[in-house]
Amino acid sequence: QVQLVESGGGLVQPGGSLRLSCAPSGSIISADVTNWYRQAPGKERELVATITRGGSTTYTDSAKGRFTISRDNAKNTVYLQMNSLKPEDSAVYYCNTRRRATVFVQGYDYWGQGTQVTVSF
């Protein structure tokens, strides 16, 4: 069973930066989309950023201009660069990658275990 392995979380001061990484533990065919979600205590999981197979990206309003999602195809890794971090960005961040099933391809929907991001003095 393939798992997504996330890294890069930690404690950072307001205004600081972190880069999260997400890579599958095994070989998988290219995803339709890869997403970064986050969930703060007592809140619902929120979609933060998405990158499609074609490279298109979308962001939640609070992340626009501060976060950048990108992909390194050679390393089969997706990144979330987070700049100008705020205390309200504190949450567990989850990576998710999906591919729809077709006649030729088995679909999948994989999640990572989550990585904690804490923004505080």
MOBELWO-V842999 format. One record per backbone hydrogen bond with DSSP energy under -0.5 kcal/mol. CO is the residue of the C=O (numbers start at 1). NH is the residue of the N-H. Records with the same first field share a line. If there is no record, write none. Layout:
CO = NH + NH
//
This chain:
3 = 25
4 = 6 + 113
5 = 23
7 = 21
10 = 118
12 = 120
13 = 16
15 = 84
16 = 85
18 = 82
20 = 80
21 = 7
22 = 78
23 = 5
32 = 53
33 = 98
34 = 51
35 = 96
36 = 48 + 49
37 = 94
38 = 46
39 = 92
40 = 43
46 = 38 + 48
48 = 60
49 = 36
50 = 58
51 = 34
52 = 55
56 = 52
58 = 50
60 = 63 + 64
61 = 64
63 = 66 + 67
66 = 83
68 = 81
70 = 79
71 = 73
72 = 76 + 77
76 = 24
77 = 72
78 = 22
79 = 70
80 = 20 + 82
81 = 68 + 83
82 = 18
85 = 15
86 = 89
87 = 90
91 = 93 + 117
92 = 39
93 = 115
94 = 37
95 = 112
96 = 35
97 = 110
98 = 32 + 33
99 = 108
105 = 102
108 = 99
110 = 97
111 = 4
115 = 93
116 = 10
117 = 91
118 = 12 + 120
//
